[in-house]
Amino acid sequence: MCTWIVEKADVVGSGKGAQGWFTIDRANVAFDHPVHAPLDHALLIDFVNESMGPSARVAVELSAESAQGLVRAIIAALESGVATHTLTGIGELRELATATLAATA
């Protein structure tokens, strides 16, 4: 059975697809059956540029454990960025992610 769990986030960045680099403006995040990964369920992330159509897409399929490890690595990298480059505005992310990861541990 498909879970149909889908979240969307506006993003600012770039992705590299078959045609080279392109601007991305959305991340579609789902937990469902993967297309390629040998898993029953996976975290599916599509980084896309909606105005450029389906060719402007970078897809990732991760196991739940790998996705949690990625979240931890993202938090660690952002914390290092704050310390090194005086970044602001990510405190809420750390608190949310820490609470979420603690609940799933």
N, C-alpha and C positions, 0 to 999 in steps of 0.2 A: 504494500500500500504506500502510495506517495504521501509525504508529509505536507507538502505545499507550504512549508515554512520559508518565507521570503522577507528579507529586509532590504531596504534601499538607502544609500547614503550618497549625498552630493560630495564629490571629491574634486580636488585640483591637483593635476599631475600629468604624467606622460606614461604611455605604455608602448611596448615594442611588439608589433604583430608581424604577420607574414609580409606586409608591404613596408615595414620599417616603423619608425617612431610616429606616434600620433598623440594628440591631447586627449586625456580622459576626463570625463565630467561626472561619472556615476559609477558606483560599485553596487552590484546586485549580489546579495549574500543569501544563500539558501542552505538548508540542511535536508538532503533528499538523496535519491539514488544517483550515483555518479554515472557519467557516460563512459569514462575510460578507466578510472582507478578501480583496482580489484577489491572493492569494498561493498558491503551491503548498503551502507549510508555514508555520506561524506559531507563536509562543509564545502559548498560550491561557491566560488567567488568569480564573478565576471566583472572585469574592469572595462568600461565601454565609453564611447563617445556616441551618444544617442543620435546626434545630428548627422553622423557619418555612416550610419547603417551598420549591418551585421559584420562587415569586414573589419570594423574598428573595435575589436574585442580581444581581450586577453583572459583566458579562462584558467582557473586553478581548482583542483579537487584535492582536498586534504582529509585525512582521517581526523576524527574528533580529537585524539591525543595530539596530533601534529598541529591542529588549529590552536589548541590551548598553549602549546609551546611557542607558536608564532605570536600569540597575544603577549606572552611573557617577554619575548624578545623585542617586540615593538615597544612595550612599556620601558624596558631597560634602555633601549636606544634613545627614546624620547627623554628619559631622565638624564642620560649622559649629555644630550643636546642642551637641556636646560642648564645643567651645571657648567658646560663648556662655553655655550654661546648665549647665555642669558635669555633663553626662550621663555615665553609666558603663555598662559592659557591652556595648559594640559593637566592641571591639578585634578580637575573633575574626571578626566579620563582615567587617571591612575586609581582614584578612589572607586570608581565604578568597576573597572576591570579587576582590581584586587578583590573586591567583595564578590564579584561574579565567579572568579577563579577559586576563591576559598569555598564557595558553596558547592562547587563541582569536584573538589578534591577528595 
